[in-house]
């Protein structure tokens, strides 16, 4: 199992995948807004989205788990 984590503090703007979706390493899976910039979050590995642990509008900290892949 692999966690997708936030690289910085920011507001989660969108989740670009849903549970069950297959992703490849470096596919964009979410977007956060930090310091008025939109920052894409990419899958660290290939897998299927098992669980989404955050919702758009949530404020996330560095290393907050946004979703898990398996």
PDB file of N, CA, C, O and CB in Angstrom:
ATOM      1  N   UNK A   1       0.842  -1.172   0.000  1.00  0.00           N
ATOM      2  CA  UNK A   1       0.000   0.000   0.000  1.00  0.00           C
ATOM      3  C   UNK A   1       0.896   1.247   0.000  1.00  0.00           C
ATOM      4  O   UNK A   1       1.909   1.294   0.697  1.00  0.00           O
ATOM      5  CB  UNK A   1      -0.963  -0.008   1.224  1.00  0.00           C
ATOM      6  N   UNK A   2       0.509   2.246  -0.786  1.00  0.00           N
ATOM      7  CA  UNK A   2       1.283   3.474  -0.921  1.00  0.00           C
ATOM      8  C   UNK A   2       0.398   4.658  -0.564  1.00  0.00           C
ATOM      9  O   UNK A   2      -0.749   4.737  -1.006  1.00  0.00           O
ATOM     10  CB  UNK A   2       1.852   3.622  -2.358  1.00  0.00           C
ATOM     11  N   UNK A   3       0.924   5.572   0.229  1.00  0.00           N
ATOM     12  CA  UNK A   3       0.191   6.784   0.576  1.00  0.00           C
ATOM     13  C   UNK A   3       0.543   7.912  -0.394  1.00  0.00           C
ATOM     14  O   UNK A   3       1.697   8.061  -0.796  1.00  0.00           O
ATOM     15  CB  UNK A   3       0.497   7.207   2.027  1.00  0.00           C
ATOM     16  N   UNK A   4      -0.457   8.694  -0.759  1.00  0.00           N
ATOM     17  CA  UNK A   4      -0.249   9.933  -1.503  1.00  0.00           C
ATOM     18  C   UNK A   4      -0.360  11.041  -0.468  1.00  0.00           C
ATOM     19  O   UNK A   4      -1.401  11.190   0.173  1.00  0.00           O
ATOM     20  CB  UNK A   4      -1.298  10.115  -2.700  1.00  0.00           C
ATOM     21  N   UNK A   5       0.712  11.826  -0.299  1.00  0.00           N
ATOM     22  CA  UNK A   5       0.745  12.836   0.755  1.00  0.00           C
ATOM     23  C   UNK A   5       0.898  14.237   0.178  1.00  0.00           C
ATOM     24  O   UNK A   5       1.379  14.422  -0.940  1.00  0.00           O
ATOM     25  CB  UNK A   5       1.881  12.547   1.729  1.00  0.00           C
ATOM     26  N   UNK A   6       0.479  15.209   0.965  1.00  0.00           N
ATOM     27  CA  UNK A   6       0.622  16.606   0.555  1.00  0.00           C
ATOM     28  C   UNK A   6       2.082  17.030   0.674  1.00  0.00           C
ATOM     29  O   UNK A   6       2.729  16.748   1.683  1.00  0.00           O
ATOM     30  CB  UNK A   6      -0.285  17.529   1.412  1.00  0.00           C
ATOM     31  N   UNK A   7       2.608  17.707  -0.352  1.00  0.00           N
ATOM     32  CA  UNK A   7       4.000  18.156  -0.284  1.00  0.00           C
ATOM     33  C   UNK A   7       4.179  19.438   0.528  1.00  0.00           C
ATOM     34  O   UNK A   7       5.304  19.823   0.846  1.00  0.00           O
ATOM     35  CB  UNK A   7       4.532  18.369  -1.678  1.00  0.00           C
ATOM     36  N   UNK A   8       3.059  20.101   0.865  1.00  0.00           N
ATOM     37  CA  UNK A   8       3.150  21.376   1.591  1.00  0.00           C
ATOM     38  C   UNK A   8       1.806  21.685   2.237  1.00  0.00           C
ATOM     39  O   UNK A   8       0.812  21.004   1.986  1.00  0.00           O
ATOM     40  CB  UNK A   8       3.578  22.535   0.640  1.00  0.00           C
ATOM     41  N   UNK A   9       1.790  22.713   3.067  1.00  0.00           N
ATOM     42  CA  UNK A   9       0.546  23.179   3.678  1.00  0.00           C
ATOM     43  C   UNK A   9      -0.263  23.917   2.616  1.00  0.00           C
ATOM     44  O   UNK A   9       0.280  24.730   1.868  1.00  0.00           O
ATOM     45  CB  UNK A   9       0.827  24.103   4.914  1.00  0.00           C
ATOM     46  N   UNK A  10      -1.550  23.632   2.553  1.00  0.00           N
ATOM     47  CA  UNK A  10      -2.414  24.314   1.594  1.00  0.00           C
ATOM     48  C   UNK A  10      -3.843  23.830   1.702  1.00  0.00           C
ATOM     49  O   UNK A  10      -4.169  22.988   2.538  1.00  0.00           O
ATOM     50  CB  UNK A  10      -1.905  24.110   0.180  1.00  0.00           C
ATOM     51  N   UNK A  11      -4.691  24.373   0.846  1.00  0.00           N
ATOM     52  CA  UNK A  11      -6.095  23.973   0.800  1.00  0.00           C
ATOM     53  C   UNK A  11      -6.292  23.024  -0.370  1.00  0.00           C
ATOM     54  O   UNK A  11      -5.912  23.330  -1.500  1.00  0.00           O
ATOM     55  CB  UNK A  11      -7.035  25.210   0.676  1.00  0.00           C
ATOM     56  N   UNK A  12      -6.883  21.883  -0.095  1.00  0.00           N
ATOM     57  CA  UNK A  12      -7.154  20.900  -1.138  1.00  0.00           C
ATOM     58  C   UNK A  12      -8.261  21.445  -2.038  1.00  0.00           C
ATOM     59  O   UNK A  12      -9.380  21.687  -1.587  1.00  0.00           O
ATOM     60  CB  UNK A  12      -7.556  19.515  -0.523  1.00  0.00           C
ATOM     61  N   UNK A  13      -7.936  21.633  -3.306  1.00  0.00           N
ATOM     62  CA  UNK A  13      -8.874  22.221  -4.258  1.00  0.00           C
ATOM     63  C   UNK A  13      -9.665  21.132  -4.984  1.00  0.00           C
ATOM     64  O   UNK A  13     -10.876  21.261  -5.167  1.00  0.00           O
ATOM     65  CB  UNK A  13      -8.126  23.101  -5.272  1.00  0.00           C
ATOM     66  N   UNK A  14      -8.984  20.063  -5.396  1.00  0.00           N
ATOM     67  CA  UNK A  14      -9.686  19.002  -6.118  1.00  0.00           C
ATOM     68  C   UNK A  14      -9.014  17.655  -5.927  1.00  0.00           C
ATOM     69  O   UNK A  14      -7.804  17.557  -5.719  1.00  0.00           O
ATOM     70  CB  UNK A  14      -9.764  19.332  -7.597  1.00  0.00           C
ATOM     71  N   UNK A  15      -9.837  16.622  -6.007  1.00  0.00           N
ATOM     72  CA  UNK A  15      -9.375  15.236  -6.082  1.00  0.00           C
ATOM     73  C   UNK A  15      -9.701  14.815  -7.508  1.00  0.00           C
ATOM     74  O   UNK A  15     -10.866  14.828  -7.907  1.00  0.00           O
ATOM     75  CB  UNK A  15     -10.069  14.278  -4.976  1.00  0.00           C
ATOM     76  N   UNK A  16      -8.695  14.447  -8.272  1.00  0.00           N
ATOM     77  CA  UNK A  16      -8.867  14.197  -9.700  1.00  0.00           C
ATOM     78  C   UNK A  16      -9.076  12.724 -10.057  1.00  0.00           C
ATOM     79  O   UNK A  16      -9.104  12.369 -11.236  1.00  0.00           O
ATOM     80  CB  UNK A  16      -7.678  14.715 -10.436  1.00  0.00           C
ATOM     81  N   UNK A  17      -9.221  11.875  -9.053  1.00  0.00           N
ATOM     82  CA  UNK A  17      -9.464  10.444  -9.259  1.00  0.00           C
ATOM     83  C   UNK A  17     -10.557  10.008  -8.290  1.00  0.00           C
ATOM     84  O   UNK A  17     -10.931  10.755  -7.386  1.00  0.00           O
ATOM     85  CB  UNK A  17      -8.151   9.599  -9.050  1.00  0.00           C
ATOM     86  N   UNK A  18     -11.063   8.800  -8.486  1.00  0.00           N
ATOM     87  CA  UNK A  18     -12.042   8.256  -7.546  1.00  0.00           C
ATOM     88  C   UNK A  18     -11.607   6.856  -7.126  1.00  0.00           C
ATOM     89  O   UNK A  18     -10.738   6.251  -7.754  1.00  0.00           O
ATOM     90  CB  UNK A  18     -13.468   8.226  -8.175  1.00  0.00           C
ATOM     91  N   UNK A  19     -12.210   6.354  -6.075  1.00  0.00           N
ATOM     92  CA  UNK A  19     -11.869   5.023  -5.571  1.00  0.00           C
ATOM     93  C   UNK A  19     -12.060   4.007  -6.694  1.00  0.00           C
ATOM     94  O   UNK A  19     -13.083   3.996  -7.379  1.00  0.00           O
ATOM     95  CB  UNK A  19     -12.739   4.648  -4.328  1.00  0.00           C
ATOM     96  N   UNK A  20     -11.059   3.164  -6.862  1.00  0.00           N
ATOM     97  CA  UNK A  20     -11.095   2.134  -7.905  1.00  0.00           C
ATOM     98  C   UNK A  20     -10.343   2.513  -9.170  1.00  0.00           C
ATOM     99  O   UNK A  20     -10.018   1.644  -9.979  1.00  0.00           O
ATOM    100  CB  UNK A  20     -12.512   1.827  -8.257  1.00  0.00           C
ATOM    101  N   UNK A  21     -10.059   3.813  -9.354  1.00  0.00           N
ATOM    102  CA  UNK A  21      -9.319   4.240 -10.544  1.00  0.00           C
ATOM    103  C   UNK A  21      -7.892   3.691 -10.518  1.00  0.00           C
ATOM    104  O   UNK A  21      -7.248   3.652  -9.469  1.00  0.00           O
ATOM    105  CB  UNK A  21      -9.295   5.781 -10.643  1.00  0.00           C
ATOM    106  N   UNK A  22      -7.414   3.269 -11.682  1.00  0.00           N
ATOM    107  CA  UNK A  22      -6.017   2.844 -11.815  1.00  0.00           C
ATOM    108  C   UNK A  22      -5.187   4.075 -12.163  1.00  0.00           C
ATOM    109  O   UNK A  22      -5.570   4.874 -13.018  1.00  0.00           O
ATOM    110  CB  UNK A  22      -5.853   1.718 -12.909  1.00  0.00           C
ATOM    111  N   UNK A  23      -4.041   4.217 -11.487  1.00  0.00           N
ATOM    112  CA  UNK A  23      -3.137   5.326 -11.783  1.00  0.00           C
ATOM    113  C   UNK A  23      -1.733   4.784 -12.013  1.00  0.00           C
ATOM    114  O   UNK A  23      -1.360   3.727 -11.503  1.00  0.00           O
ATOM    115  CB  UNK A  23      -3.141   6.371 -10.633  1.00  0.00           C
ATOM    116  N   UNK A  24      -0.977   5.527 -12.784  1.00  0.00           N
ATOM    117  CA  UNK A  24       0.425   5.206 -13.018  1.00  0.00           C
ATOM    118  C   UNK A  24       1.268   6.196 -12.231  1.00  0.00           C
ATOM    119  O   UNK A  24       0.780   7.260 -11.850  1.00  0.00           O
ATOM    120  CB  UNK A  24       0.779   5.245 -14.542  1.00  0.00           C
ATOM    121  N   UNK A  25       2.514   5.860 -11.988  1.00  0.00           N
ATOM    122  CA  UNK A  25       3.424   6.772 -11.301  1.00  0.00           C
ATOM    123  C   UNK A  25       3.458   8.095 -12.060  1.00  0.00           C
ATOM    124  O   UNK A  25       3.531   8.117 -13.288  1.00  0.00           O
ATOM    125  CB  UNK A  25       4.856   6.159 -11.183  1.00  0.00           C
ATOM    126  N   UNK A  26       3.406   9.168 -11.331  1.00  0.00           N
ATOM    127  CA  UNK A  26       3.456  10.538 -11.854  1.00  0.00           C
ATOM    128  C   UNK A  26       2.168  11.018 -12.521  1.00  0.00           C
ATOM    129  O   UNK A  26       2.162  12.082 -13.140  1.00  0.00           O
ATOM    130  CB  UNK A  26       4.566  10.645 -12.833  1.00  0.00           C
ATOM    131  N   UNK A  27       1.075  10.255 -12.408  1.00  0.00           N
ATOM    132  CA  UNK A  27      -0.224  10.759 -12.858  1.00  0.00           C
ATOM    133  C   UNK A  27      -0.715  11.799 -11.850  1.00  0.00           C
ATOM    134  O   UNK A  27      -0.553  11.599 -10.646  1.00  0.00           O
ATOM    135  CB  UNK A  27      -1.266   9.591 -13.014  1.00  0.00           C
ATOM    136  N   UNK A  28      -1.312  12.911 -12.311  1.00  0.00           N
ATOM    137  CA  UNK A  28      -1.870  13.889 -11.370  1.00  0.00           C
ATOM    138  C   UNK A  28      -3.104  13.302 -10.690  1.00  0.00           C
ATOM    139  O   UNK A  28      -3.982  12.760 -11.361  1.00  0.00           O
ATOM    140  CB  UNK A  28      -2.230  15.218 -12.096  1.00  0.00           C
ATOM    141  N   UNK A  29      -3.175  13.405  -9.370  1.00  0.00           N
ATOM    142  CA  UNK A  29      -4.308  12.828  -8.632  1.00  0.00           C
ATOM    143  C   UNK A  29      -5.066  13.855  -7.798  1.00  0.00           C
ATOM    144  O   UNK A  29      -6.198  13.600  -7.390  1.00  0.00           O
ATOM    145  CB  UNK A  29      -3.821  11.721  -7.732  1.00  0.00           C
ATOM    146  N   UNK A  30      -4.457  15.014  -7.539  1.00  0.00           N
ATOM    147  CA  UNK A  30      -5.125  16.036  -6.731  1.00  0.00           C
ATOM    148  C   UNK A  30      -4.450  17.382  -6.969  1.00  0.00           C
ATOM    149  O   UNK A  30      -3.367  17.457  -7.548  1.00  0.00           O
ATOM    150  CB  UNK A  30      -5.093  15.665  -5.217  1.00  0.00           C
ATOM    151  N   UNK A  31      -5.113  18.444  -6.510  1.00  0.00           N
ATOM    152  CA  UNK A  31      -4.563  19.787  -6.618  1.00  0.00           C
ATOM    153  C   UNK A  31      -4.761  20.507  -5.290  1.00  0.00           C
ATOM    154  O   UNK A  31      -5.839  20.449  -4.697  1.00  0.00           O
ATOM    155  CB  UNK A  31      -5.228  20.574  -7.782  1.00  0.00           C
ATOM    156  N   UNK A  32      -3.705  21.190  -4.826  1.00  0.00           N
ATOM    157  CA  UNK A  32      -3.837  22.037  -3.647  1.00  0.00           C
ATOM    158  C   UNK A  32      -3.479  23.471  -4.011  1.00  0.00           C
ATOM    159  O   UNK A  32      -2.729  23.721  -4.955  1.00  0.00           O
ATOM    160  CB  UNK A  32      -2.941  21.524  -2.494  1.00  0.00           C
ATOM    161  N   UNK A  33      -4.021  24.394  -3.256  1.00  0.00           N
ATOM    162  CA  UNK A  33      -3.685  25.805  -3.409  1.00  0.00           C
ATOM    163  C   UNK A  33      -2.813  26.191  -2.225  1.00  0.00           C
ATOM    164  O   UNK A  33      -3.208  26.051  -1.067  1.00  0.00           O
ATOM    165  CB  UNK A  33      -4.973  26.706  -3.496  1.00  0.00           C
ATOM    166  N   UNK A  34      -1.624  26.679  -2.537  1.00  0.00           N
ATOM    167  CA  UNK A  34      -0.680  27.093  -1.501  1.00  0.00           C
ATOM    168  C   UNK A  34      -0.057  28.412  -1.927  1.00  0.00           C
ATOM    169  O   UNK A  34       0.471  28.520  -3.033  1.00  0.00           O
ATOM    170  CB  UNK A  34       0.419  26.005  -1.259  1.00  0.00           C
ATOM    171  N   UNK A  35      -0.112  29.401  -1.072  1.00  0.00           N
ATOM    172  CA  UNK A  35       0.465  30.717  -1.362  1.00  0.00           C
ATOM    173  C   UNK A  35      -0.035  31.257  -2.707  1.00  0.00           C
ATOM    174  O   UNK A  35       0.741  31.795  -3.497  1.00  0.00           O
ATOM    175  CB  UNK A  35       2.003  30.636  -1.364  1.00  0.00           C
ATOM    176  N   UNK A  36      -1.343  31.104  -2.956  1.00  0.00           N
ATOM    177  CA  UNK A  36      -2.012  31.587  -4.169  1.00  0.00           C
ATOM    178  C   UNK A  36      -1.530  30.907  -5.453  1.00  0.00           C
ATOM    179  O   UNK A  36      -1.743  31.423  -6.551  1.00  0.00           O
ATOM    180  CB  UNK A  36      -1.811  33.070  -4.293  1.00  0.00           C
ATOM    181  N   UNK A  37      -0.886  29.760  -5.314  1.00  0.00           N
ATOM    182  CA  UNK A  37      -0.459  28.973  -6.477  1.00  0.00           C
ATOM    183  C   UNK A  37      -1.189  27.628  -6.445  1.00  0.00           C
ATOM    184  O   UNK A  37      -1.417  27.064  -5.375  1.00  0.00           O
ATOM    185  CB  UNK A  37       1.104  28.765  -6.484  1.00  0.00           C
ATOM    186  N   UNK A  38      -1.551  27.123  -7.617  1.00  0.00           N
ATOM    187  CA  UNK A  38      -2.131  25.786  -7.716  1.00  0.00           C
ATOM    188  C   UNK A  38      -0.987  24.792  -7.891  1.00  0.00           C
ATOM    189  O   UNK A  38      -0.148  24.944  -8.778  1.00  0.00           O
ATOM    190  CB  UNK A  38      -3.156  25.690  -8.905  1.00  0.00           C
ATOM    191  N   UNK A  39      -0.965  23.778  -7.039  1.00  0.00           N
ATOM    192  CA  UNK A  39       0.111  22.782  -7.057  1.00  0.00           C
ATOM    193  C   UNK A  39      -0.513  21.405  -7.268  1.00  0.00           C
ATOM    194  O   UNK A  39      -1.343  20.963  -6.473  1.00  0.00           O
ATOM    195  CB  UNK A  39       0.951  22.822  -5.729  1.00  0.00           C
ATOM    196  N   UNK A  40      -0.107  20.732  -8.343  1.00  0.00           N
ATOM    197  CA  UNK A  40      -0.592  19.374  -8.610  1.00  0.00           C
ATOM    198  C   UNK A  40       0.125  18.386  -7.698  1.00  0.00           C
ATOM    199  O   UNK A  40       1.309  18.542  -7.398  1.00  0.00           O
ATOM    200  CB  UNK A  40      -0.379  18.991 -10.102  1.00  0.00           C
ATOM    201  N   UNK A  41      -0.604  17.377  -7.267  1.00  0.00           N
ATOM    202  CA  UNK A  41      -0.023  16.274  -6.503  1.00  0.00           C
ATOM    203  C   UNK A  41      -0.070  15.052  -7.412  1.00  0.00           C
ATOM    204  O   UNK A  41      -1.100  14.746  -8.012  1.00  0.00           O
ATOM    205  CB  UNK A  41      -0.796  16.022  -5.134  1.00  0.00           C
ATOM    206  N   UNK A  42       1.050  14.367  -7.504  1.00  0.00           N
ATOM    207  CA  UNK A  42       1.197  13.242  -8.429  1.00  0.00           C
ATOM    208  C   UNK A  42       1.301  11.921  -7.670  1.00  0.00           C
ATOM    209  O   UNK A  42       1.809  11.875  -6.549  1.00  0.00           O
ATOM    210  CB  UNK A  42       2.434  13.438  -9.321  1.00  0.00           C
ATOM    211  N   UNK A  43       0.818  10.857  -8.289  1.00  0.00           N
ATOM    212  CA  UNK A  43       0.913   9.521  -7.700  1.00  0.00           C
ATOM    213  C   UNK A  43       2.388   9.127  -7.591  1.00  0.00           C
ATOM    214  O   UNK A  43       3.133   9.255  -8.562  1.00  0.00           O
ATOM    215  CB  UNK A  43       0.119   8.475  -8.550  1.00  0.00           C
ATOM    216  N   UNK A  44       2.816   8.649  -6.421  1.00  0.00           N
ATOM    217  CA  UNK A  44       4.211   8.251  -6.256  1.00  0.00           C
ATOM    218  C   UNK A  44       4.522   6.882  -6.872  1.00  0.00           C
ATOM    219  O   UNK A  44       5.686   6.534  -7.072  1.00  0.00           O
ATOM    220  CB  UNK A  44       4.561   8.234  -4.787  1.00  0.00           C
ATOM    221  N   UNK A  45       3.473   6.110  -7.169  1.00  0.00           N
ATOM    222  CA  UNK A  45       3.674   4.759  -7.697  1.00  0.00           C
ATOM    223  C   UNK A  45       2.425   4.342  -8.474  1.00  0.00           C
ATOM    224  O   UNK A  45       1.384   4.994  -8.400  1.00  0.00           O
ATOM    225  CB  UNK A  45       3.980   3.742  -6.544  1.00  0.00           C
ATOM    226  N   UNK A  46       2.549   3.246  -9.217  1.00  0.00           N
ATOM    227  CA  UNK A  46       1.413   2.688  -9.930  1.00  0.00           C
ATOM    228  C   UNK A  46       0.520   1.943  -8.955  1.00  0.00           C
ATOM    229  O   UNK A  46       1.005   1.339  -7.998  1.00  0.00           O
ATOM    230  CB  UNK A  46       1.878   1.756 -11.066  1.00  0.00           C
ATOM    231  N   UNK A  47      -0.779   1.984  -9.195  1.00  0.00           N
ATOM    232  CA  UNK A  47      -1.705   1.241  -8.345  1.00  0.00           C
ATOM    233  C   UNK A  47      -3.135   1.666  -8.595  1.00  0.00           C
ATOM    234  O   UNK A  47      -3.429   2.415  -9.527  1.00  0.00           O
ATOM    235  CB  UNK A  47      -1.356   1.432  -6.879  1.00  0.00           C
ATOM    236  N   UNK A  48      -4.017   1.172  -7.744  1.00  0.00           N
ATOM    237  CA  UNK A  48      -5.431   1.544  -7.809  1.00  0.00           C
ATOM    238  C   UNK A  48      -5.756   2.353  -6.558  1.00  0.00           C
ATOM    239  O   UNK A  48      -5.235   2.083  -5.476  1.00  0.00           O
ATOM    240  CB  UNK A  48      -6.361   0.274  -7.926  1.00  0.00           C
ATOM    241  N   UNK A  49      -6.618   3.341  -6.723  1.00  0.00           N
ATOM    242  CA  UNK A  49      -7.013   4.170  -5.580  1.00  0.00           C
ATOM    243  C   UNK A  49      -7.866   3.313  -4.652  1.00  0.00           C
ATOM    244  O   UNK A  49      -8.936   2.842  -5.038  1.00  0.00           O
ATOM    245  CB  UNK A  49      -7.794   5.459  -6.042  1.00  0.00           C
ATOM    246  N   UNK A  50      -7.384   3.114  -3.424  1.00  0.00           N
ATOM    247  CA  UNK A  50      -8.109   2.284  -2.457  1.00  0.00           C
ATOM    248  C   UNK A  50      -9.015   3.133  -1.575  1.00  0.00           C
ATOM    249  O   UNK A  50     -10.165   2.769  -1.328  1.00  0.00           O
ATOM    250  CB  UNK A  50      -7.125   1.493  -1.587  1.00  0.00           C
ATOM    251  N   UNK A  51      -8.499   4.260  -1.103  1.00  0.00           N
ATOM    252  CA  UNK A  51      -9.262   5.086  -0.170  1.00  0.00           C
ATOM    253  C   UNK A  51      -8.859   6.547  -0.334  1.00  0.00           C
ATOM    254  O   UNK A  51      -7.680   6.861  -0.494  1.00  0.00           O
ATOM    255  CB  UNK A  51      -9.041   4.618   1.292  1.00  0.00           C
ATOM    256  N   UNK A  52      -9.844   7.429  -0.292  1.00  0.00           N
ATOM    257  CA  UNK A  52      -9.582   8.868  -0.314  1.00  0.00           C
ATOM    258  C   UNK A  52      -9.861   9.386   1.083  1.00  0.00           C
ATOM    259  O   UNK A  52     -10.967   9.230   1.600  1.00  0.00           O
ATOM    260  CB  UNK A  52     -10.462   9.615  -1.395  1.00  0.00           C
ATOM    261  N   UNK A  53      -8.844  10.010   1.704  1.00  0.00           N
ATOM    262  CA  UNK A  53      -8.928  10.391   3.105  1.00  0.00           C
ATOM    263  C   UNK A  53      -9.144  11.882   3.337  1.00  0.00           C
ATOM    264  O   UNK A  53      -9.267  12.311   4.484  1.00  0.00           O
ATOM    265  CB  UNK A  53      -7.692   9.966   3.800  1.00  0.00           C
ATOM    266  N   UNK A  54      -9.192  12.681   2.273  1.00  0.00           N
ATOM    267  CA  UNK A  54      -9.398  14.124   2.409  1.00  0.00           C
ATOM    268  C   UNK A  54     -10.406  14.567   1.355  1.00  0.00           C
ATOM    269  O   UNK A  54     -10.634  13.875   0.363  1.00  0.00           O
ATOM    270  CB  UNK A  54      -8.049  14.911   2.262  1.00  0.00           C
ATOM    271  N   UNK A  55     -10.995  15.715   1.585  1.00  0.00           N
ATOM    272  CA  UNK A  55     -12.015  16.240   0.674  1.00  0.00           C
ATOM    273  C   UNK A  55     -11.635  17.635   0.202  1.00  0.00           C
ATOM    274  O   UNK A  55     -10.937  18.363   0.908  1.00  0.00           O
ATOM    275  CB  UNK A  55     -13.396  16.266   1.357  1.00  0.00           C
ATOM    276  N   UNK A  56     -12.092  18.012  -0.990  1.00  0.00           N
ATOM    277  CA  UNK A  56     -11.858  19.383  -1.445  1.00  0.00           C
ATOM    278  C   UNK A  56     -12.373  20.377  -0.402  1.00  0.00           C
ATOM    279  O   UNK A  56     -13.457  20.213   0.158  1.00  0.00           O
ATOM    280  CB  UNK A  56     -12.543  19.631  -2.815  1.00  0.00           C
ATOM    281  N   UNK A  57     -11.568  21.407  -0.159  1.00  0.00           N
ATOM    282  CA  UNK A  57     -11.893  22.398   0.868  1.00  0.00           C
ATOM    283  C   UNK A  57     -11.131  22.173   2.161  1.00  0.00           C
ATOM    284  O   UNK A  57     -11.007  23.089   2.974  1.00  0.00           O
ATOM    285  CB  UNK A  57     -13.369  22.382   1.149  1.00  0.00           C
ATOM    286  N   UNK A  58     -10.612  20.948   2.364  1.00  0.00           N
ATOM    287  CA  UNK A  58      -9.825  20.652   3.561  1.00  0.00           C
ATOM    288  C   UNK A  58      -8.493  21.391   3.504  1.00  0.00           C
ATOM    289  O   UNK A  58      -7.889  21.522   2.440  1.00  0.00           O
ATOM    290  CB  UNK A  58      -9.591  19.128   3.702  1.00  0.00           C
ATOM    291  N   UNK A  59      -8.044  21.868   4.654  1.00  0.00           N
ATOM    292  CA  UNK A  59      -6.691  22.416   4.763  1.00  0.00           C
ATOM    293  C   UNK A  59      -5.798  21.255   5.176  1.00  0.00           C
ATOM    294  O   UNK A  59      -6.053  20.589   6.180  1.00  0.00           O
ATOM    295  CB  UNK A  59      -6.612  23.625   5.802  1.00  0.00           C
ATOM    296  N   UNK A  60      -4.750  21.019   4.396  1.00  0.00           N
ATOM    297  CA  UNK A  60      -3.848  19.897   4.668  1.00  0.00           C
ATOM    298  C   UNK A  60      -2.464  20.416   5.046  1.00  0.00           C
ATOM    299  O   UNK A  60      -2.027  21.465   4.574  1.00  0.00           O
ATOM    300  CB  UNK A  60      -3.755  18.958   3.442  1.00  0.00           C
ATOM    301  N   UNK A  61      -1.801  19.677   5.888  1.00  0.00           N
ATOM    302  CA  UNK A  61      -0.431  19.992   6.291  1.00  0.00           C
ATOM    303  C   UNK A  61       0.543  19.171   5.470  1.00  0.00           C
ATOM    304  O   UNK A  61       0.146  18.233   4.779  1.00  0.00           O
ATOM    305  CB  UNK A  61      -0.221  19.729   7.800  1.00  0.00           C
ATOM    306  N   UNK A  62       1.801  19.518   5.544  1.00  0.00           N
ATOM    307  CA  UNK A  62       2.842  18.730   4.892  1.00  0.00           C
ATOM    308  C   UNK A  62       2.754  17.293   5.409  1.00  0.00           C
ATOM    309  O   UNK A  62       2.638  17.069   6.614  1.00  0.00           O
ATOM    310  CB  UNK A  62       4.263  19.339   5.154  1.00  0.00           C
ATOM    311  N   UNK A  63       2.809  16.333   4.504  1.00  0.00           N
ATOM    312  CA  UNK A  63       2.763  14.901   4.806  1.00  0.00           C
ATOM    313  C   UNK A  63       1.395  14.389   5.252  1.00  0.00           C
ATOM    314  O   UNK A  63       1.298  13.256   5.723  1.00  0.00           O
ATOM    315  CB  UNK A  63       3.759  14.592   5.863  1.00  0.00           C
ATOM    316  N   UNK A  64       0.331  15.191   5.118  1.00  0.00           N
ATOM    317  CA  UNK A  64      -1.023  14.686   5.375  1.00  0.00           C
ATOM    318  C   UNK A  64      -1.350  13.666   4.288  1.00  0.00           C
ATOM    319  O   UNK A  64      -1.139  13.928   3.103  1.00  0.00           O
ATOM    320  CB  UNK A  64      -2.087  15.858   5.399  1.00  0.00           C
ATOM    321  N   UNK A  65      -1.863  12.506   4.688  1.00  0.00           N
ATOM    322  CA  UNK A  65      -2.250  11.470   3.726  1.00  0.00           C
ATOM    323  C   UNK A  65      -3.559  11.886   3.064  1.00  0.00           C
ATOM    324  O   UNK A  65      -4.578  12.065   3.731  1.00  0.00           O
ATOM    325  CB  UNK A  65      -2.395  10.071   4.423  1.00  0.00           C
ATOM    326  N   UNK A  66      -3.515  12.039   1.738  1.00  0.00           N
ATOM    327  CA  UNK A  66      -4.707  12.432   0.984  1.00  0.00           C
ATOM    328  C   UNK A  66      -5.452  11.207   0.485  1.00  0.00           C
ATOM    329  O   UNK A  66      -6.682  11.177   0.486  1.00  0.00           O
ATOM    330  CB  UNK A  66      -4.329  13.336  -0.195  1.00  0.00           C
ATOM    331  N   UNK A  67      -4.701  10.194   0.056  1.00  0.00           N
ATOM    332  CA  UNK A  67      -5.320   8.950  -0.411  1.00  0.00           C
ATOM    333  C   UNK A  67      -4.315   7.812  -0.316  1.00  0.00           C
ATOM    334  O   UNK A  67      -3.114   8.029  -0.156  1.00  0.00           O
ATOM    335  CB  UNK A  67      -5.836   9.099  -1.869  1.00  0.00           C
ATOM    336  N   UNK A  68      -4.834   6.599  -0.417  1.00  0.00           N
ATOM    337  CA  UNK A  68      -3.945   5.433  -0.442  1.00  0.00           C
ATOM    338  C   UNK A  68      -4.158   4.669  -1.747  1.00  0.00           C
ATOM    339  O   UNK A  68      -5.262   4.609  -2.287  1.00  0.00           O
ATOM    340  CB  UNK A  68      -4.200   4.505   0.790  1.00  0.00           C
ATOM    341  N   UNK A  69      -3.067   4.091  -2.228  1.00  0.00           N
ATOM    342  CA  UNK A  69      -3.071   3.271  -3.443  1.00  0.00           C
ATOM    343  C   UNK A  69      -2.682   1.854  -3.057  1.00  0.00           C
ATOM    344  O   UNK A  69      -1.939   1.644  -2.098  1.00  0.00           O
ATOM    345  CB  UNK A  69      -2.096   3.846  -4.530  1.00  0.00           C
ATOM    346  N   UNK A  70      -3.187   0.885  -3.806  1.00  0.00           N
ATOM    347  CA  UNK A  70      -2.740  -0.504  -3.584  1.00  0.00           C
ATOM    348  C   UNK A  70      -2.519  -1.198  -4.896  1.00  0.00           C
ATOM    349  O   UNK A  70      -2.142  -2.370  -4.919  1.00  0.00           O
ATOM    350  CB  UNK A  70      -3.757  -1.289  -2.745  1.00  0.00           C
TER     351      UNK A  70
END
